[in-house]
Amino acid sequence: MADPSLQRWLRLEIDPVIRRAEHLAAQVQHDLPSHAGLVRAAAGVLRAAQEAKRVSRVLRRPWGLHRLPVYFLAAALCGFAAWTYWQFFHVATLRIALPAEDAVLLHQQMDRSGRVRFAPVVTEGSRESAELLMAGSVDLAFVQGGIELPPALPRLRSPNAEAVLYFVRQGVDHPDEVHHIMTSARSQGSHVVAQVFARYWQIADQVRFSHDWRAFVQDPEFSLPADIDAVFVVKDLAEHEAMYAAERLSAAGFRLTTPDLGAHALTLDYLQPSEIPRGYLGQDPAVPAETVATYAVSTYLAARAGLTPRRLAAAAHLLDRDANSLVGRAVEPSLEDALNVLQGVEAFFGVLIYIGLAFLALLGLEVTTYRRRFNELNTLVSLLSMHQSDKDVLGLTEPAVRRENLLYLSLCSDLLGLISVISGYYAQENPSLLYGNMLEIIHARSDGLKLNIQTKIMHASVVIDPPATAARNAGPPPDAEDAG
């Protein structure tokens, strides 16, 4: 069975390298003190080993330039994954304020599902809905025309307008005769519009309002006060309570009449001329008895500031009249659709490519911070190459010089080995350095020069005879022997 210690990942340790460099520097200083160049080279290798240890401690910190590429890649991929989820998979929930009494069709449209879900927040009326929207408590609000909103808020006119219902007691023929009007909740849509009409009718100073509409439509035992001259509400005619209230008011002696504003209606952009046909609110008796001209009051879908474009688009589709039609759901691929899909795919992969290029650029930036250290190691290789170039042992006959050159070459080889180990240690501590070619250059130069030095050392075993001895061992020339 294999030794568990051998199964662990082998790592270079810099402390033994430093001790070996110290030993070699001391040996050069002791044995070859006259070779100042080799002494400086050995001291440089020692400093390089010590610098590698310092850099290793810095690399273990959780921050720094060396971790920037990894952090960027992780953040970019997480952001890309979040963007993909947000754009293609996330189902958002929008809080939308709706009045409690009206907007029957709007409540029904909340059932639509898709990439965006709507969570209704029931309010007292348009005024409360507008206040929640401006406070940021809801994302969307249906607000009746007449309720002021900040101009900066985006809004969309709803196709489902509400109608002004103006009932007057029998015997009241002119707005000047109206002194008491019953309307809906205080400061809500119906009350606000009623105040606008009273101002244009120039009866705002004489009229007072009571807010008993809800009690009137919900409590069959509720009886109208005798001093009520008119009832003014803005209601959705699709609501059954509006028809029920119209029948009760007709039985109580009230008639539906036209709330005529004349040319003043042109100044109110939320009012559109409309009609209520005979018998539209009741059949027996017919309510109204004849077709009555009135006004349709627009309802606006307003969005809070800062709502994303995708959610604004989803909110806009909320007002579609026929969202479940075959035409809307049918898909008929065309060349233009295919081009749009391909453009989307191109954009998707383009983002990934840009992330990869940015990551490689950061890796290159990090490698440049190590260039000075690699240049020092490369310079040391060049110095050792220069110093050993004239330290041949082939043909040397003086034992002292031969022994000194062999020691010199051996120390150069050891120093080159340390330089190669130091560069490998840098790559171990920071693998991103493998993307550069400086490490390969240093390894290749160190190994090539060591091979050259080892070849020189092997020349020490080659014996070369002196010239005179070589001439005697060669014998007489062939011509001389033939002559003899």
N, C-alpha and C positions, 0 to 999 in steps of 0.2 A: 504494500500500500504506500502511496506517495506521501512524503512528508508534508503535513499541512502548511508548514512555513514556506515550502516551495510553491504552494498553490496560490499564495498571495502575490499581488502585483509587485514586481520588483521596482524599486525606486532608487534613484541616485541620491546619495547623501553628500552634502557639500562640505561638512566638517572634515571627513577624511581627505578630501581634495585640498582643503586649506592646509591641513597638517603636512601633506605631501609637498605642497608648494613651499611651505616654510622650510621643510627639510632640504629641498633642492636649492632654494635661495641661500641657505646657510652653507650647503656643500660647495656651491659655486664661489661664495665669498671666501671659503676656507681653502679649497683646492685650486681654484683658478682666480686668485685675486687680481692678477694683472690683466685679465680680460674684462675691461670695464663694460664693453657692450653686452656681454653675456650676463654680467652682474645686473645691469639695468633691465635686461629682458626677463631674468628670473624674478626680480622685484615686481615688474609689471604683471607677470602671471599671478603672483601672490595677491596683488591688489585686485586683479580681475576676479579671483576666487572669492575674496572678501566682499567685493561689490555684489557678486551673485548671491551671496548669503543675505546681504541687506535687501536686495530686490525681492528675494523670496519672502522675507518677512512682510514687505509692503504688499505683495500679491495676496497674502492671506487675509488682508483687510476686506471687509464687505463693501467697500467703496473705492473709487479710484478710476482712472482712465482705462485701466486694463479690463475692468468689468463692464464698461460702457457698451461694447458691441453685444454682449450677452443680454444685458438689461434691455437694450434697445430691441433686440430680436424678440425677447419674451414679451415686452410691452406691445410691440407692433403686432405680434401674432395674437395676443389677447385682445387688443383693440380690433383687429380684423375679425376675429371670431365674434366679438361683441357686436360689431357692425353687421356682420352677416346674420346673426341671430335677430338683431333689431329690425333689419330691413326685410327679412324673408320669413321669420318664424315667430317673432314676438306678436302676441295679441294684446294690444293696448286696451286699457279701460279708461274711458272718458266720463267724468262726472258731468251730468247735464241737468240744469235746473229747469223744472217744469211746473206750471201753475197747477194747483190741486183741483180747481173746478173745471177749467176749460181745456182746450187743446186735446180733444179726444183722439183725433187723427195722429197727432204728434206722439201721444202715448203708445198708440199702436205701432208706430214706426220704430219704437225702441227695441222691438223684438228682432230686428234684423241683426244678423251675425256676420262674422267675417274676420278680417285682420284687426278690426276695432270693435270692442264691445262698449255699450253705453249703460252707465249706471245712473238711473234717474234720481234726482233729489227733488222731492215735492216741496213746493214753497207756497206761501200765502198768495202770491201774485207776482206780476212783472217787476214791481219795485223791489221786492225782496230778492228776486232772481238777479236783477241788475246789481244789487249791493253785494251778493255773494260772488258774482263774476268779477267785479272790480276789486274785491278783497282777495281774489285768487283761490277762494274755497271751492269753486267749480271750474271746469274747463270750458263749458259751453252753457248758454242760457237762451231760452226763448223769451224774448222781451217784446211786449206789445208796443206798437207805435205810440208816441207821446211821452214815453219814459226816456229821459235824457241819458245818453251814454257818451263817454269820452270819444272824440272823433278818431283817435288812434286805434280803437278796437276794431278789428275786422268783423264784418257782419254780412249776412246774406238774407235777402227778403224771402220769406216763406211763401210758397204758393197757396197755403191754406190760410186765407184771411178770415178774420172774425167780423161780425156785422154789428153795427150800432142799432140797438133796440130802444126806441124812444116811445114810451107809453104816456099818454096824458089822460087825466080824468075828464069825463064827459063835462062839457061846458067850458073847458080851457081851450081857447083858440089861438092864443099868441104867447110867445115866451115871456112877455111882460107880466102875464097873469100867473106865472109859476113862482112860488115862494119856497116850496119844500120838495126836494127831489130825493127819492130813495135810489141808492146805488150799491155797488159791491164794497169790498173791503177798503178801509181808509188808505189813501195814498197809493193804491194799486192802480192797475190799468184802467178800469172803468171809471174810477173816481177822477183820475188825472184827465182823461179825455172829456169827461163831463165838465170839469172846471174850465177846460179850453173852450168848449161850446158856450158855457155860461159867460165867459169873458167876451166872446164875439157877439153874443146876443145882448151884451151890456146889462146883464142881470146879476153879475157876480157879487155886487154889494147887497142885493136883496135876498138872494137865495141861500138856503142852508141845506146841508146834506145829512141824511141818515144812512147808516150802513147795515141795513137789515135784509139785504137780498138773500144771503145764505140762509138765514132763519126762515125767510119766506118760502124758499124752494125746498127746504128740508123738513119743515114742520107744517103738516096740513092744518093744524089748529091755529097757526099764526094768522092774525087779522091785520090788515093794513090800517095804520092810523088814519083818522078821518081827515087830517090836514095835509096828507100826501097829495101833491098836485101832479107829480110826474115820476116816472121811473126811467132811469137812464143807465143802461148797462151795455158793455161790449162783450158779446158772447159768440161762441162757436155754435152755429146752427145745427151741427150734427149731434149736439149734446141733447139728450132727452129732457134734461131739467129745463132747458130753454123753452121747449115746446110745452112742458107742463106748466111753467110759470106764465107763459103767454095765455094759456087757456084760463088760468085762475085770474089773471089780471082782466081778461075780457069779461069774465063773470062778475068781477068786482066793479065794472063800469069804466074800465080804462080801454082806450083804443090805441092801436099802433099808428103812429103818424110820422111824417117826414121831419127829421131834424135839419132843416134847411140852413146852410151857412152862406149860400150865395157864392160870390166870388172869393170869399175868404177861404173856401176849401182849397183853392189853388195854392195857397201859401203853406199848406200842411201836406208834405210829401207822403205821409203815411196814410192819407185818405184817398180812396178811389170811389167814384160814384157806383152805386149798386142798387139792386131792386129785390124786394121780397114779394114773390107772386101771391096772388089770392089763395088763401087756404094753405099756405106753406107751413104755418105753425099750428094749425088746428083745422079740423074739417066740420065739426058740428058744435057750435057755429064756426063759420069760416074765419080764421085769423091769419092774416088781416082780411077784412071784408073786400078790399080792393088792393090792387098792386100798389105797394108803397115804395117810394124812392128813399134810399138811405145811403149809408156809406160803408164801405168795407175798410176795416182797419188792418193794416199790414202788421204781421208779426215777423220779427227779425231773429235769426239765429246768430247770436254774437259769440265771439271767441275771446278768451283772455289773451293778453299780450304774452308772447313767447311760445305759443303753441306751434309745434313743428309743422312744416308744409304737408307731410304725409297725413298727419292727423287733421289738418284743415281740409284736405281733400276728402278724407273719410267723412268728416262732418258735413261737407257740402253734399255728398251723395245721400246723406240722411234725408234730404228734402226731395229726392227723386220721387216722382209720383208713382212710377211703376217699376220698382226695383226688381221684381220677380218675373218680368216679361221674358218670353222666349228670345226676343231679339237681344235683350241685354245679356242673357246667359249664353247665347250661341257663340261658338268660336269658328270662324272661317279663316284658316291661315292664308296669308298672302305673302308676296315677296317682301313687302314692307315689314310685316310682322317678323319674318325670318331675319331680315336685316337688323331689326331692333333686338332680337334675341342674340344674334352674333355680336352686336355692339355691347350688350350686357356681359356676355362671356369674355369679350376682349377686355372690358373694364375690370372684370373680376380678376383675371390673370394679370392684367397690368399692375394692379395694386400689389399682388404677390411679387412680381418682378421688381418693382420699385423697392419693396421691403428688402429683397435679397441684395440689390445693388447698394442700398444704403448700409446694409450689414457688412458687405465686403469693403465698402469705403471706410467704415469705422475700423475694420480690421487693419486696413492699410495705414490709417492714421495711428493706430496703436503700434504697428511695426516700426513706424518712423521714430517713435520715442525710444526704441532700442537700437537705433542705427548707430548712435555714438558708441555704445558698448560693443557692438559687433565690429565697428571700425577699429576699435582698440585691439580686439582679438585678431582681426585681420592684419593690423600693423605689427603685432607681436610675431605672427607667422612670417611676415616679410623680414623682420629683423633677424629672426633665427635663420631664415634662409640665407640672408646675406652673410651672417657671421660664420656659418658652417661651410660656406662655399670654398674656402681655401684651406680647409682642415682635412686634406686627404692623407691617407696612411699607405697608399699603394706606392711601393718603391722606397719608403723611408727606411733608412738603416740605423739612424740614431735612436736607441731605445727610449731615451727620455722624451724626445719630441713625439715619438710614435705613441708612447703611453699617454702623453698629455692630449694629443689629438683624439685618441680613442675615448678618453674621459669626456672631452669637449663634445664629441659627437653623441655620446651616450646621454649626456645631460640635455642636449638639444632635443633628442628624441623623446626623453621623458617630459620635457616642457611642452613639446607639441602634443603629446598625449593628454596632458592636463588641459591645454587649450581646447581640444576636441571635447573633453568631458564637460568643461564649463559651458560651451555652447549647447551641448546636449541637455545640460541641467536647465538652462533657460527655456528650452523647448518643452521640457517636462513640466516646469512650473507654469508656463503659459503656452498651451498648445496652439493658440492662434498664431504664434510666430512661425509655425510650419508653413503658413501661407506665403511667406517670403522666401527669397533664394539666398539670403545671406548665410543662413545655417548650412546650406548645401555647399556654398563656396568655402566656408571655413573648414568643414569636414573634409572636403575634397583636397584642399591645399595642405591641410595637416597630414592626411594620410599619404598623399603623394610625396611630401617632403620627408616624412618618416621612412617611407620605402627607399628613398634615395640615400638617406643617412644609414639605414641598415645595410644597404649595398656597400657603402664605403667601409662600414665596420667589418663586413665579410672580406673585404680586400686585405685585411690584416693577416689573413691566413694564406695569402698568395705570396710565394717567395720568388723574388726576381734577382738573378745573379748580377754581380757587377759587370760592366762592359768587358774588362780584361779576362775575367774568368769565362765569360760567355764566348770570347774569341778562341780561348784555348780549347774549350770543350767542343767547339764546332769543328776542329781539325784543319789540315791544310786544304787549300783550294783544290778542286778536282783537276785543274790544269797542271798544278805543280806535281801531283802524284803521277800524272801521265808523262810529264817530262822526266821524272826520275826513273 
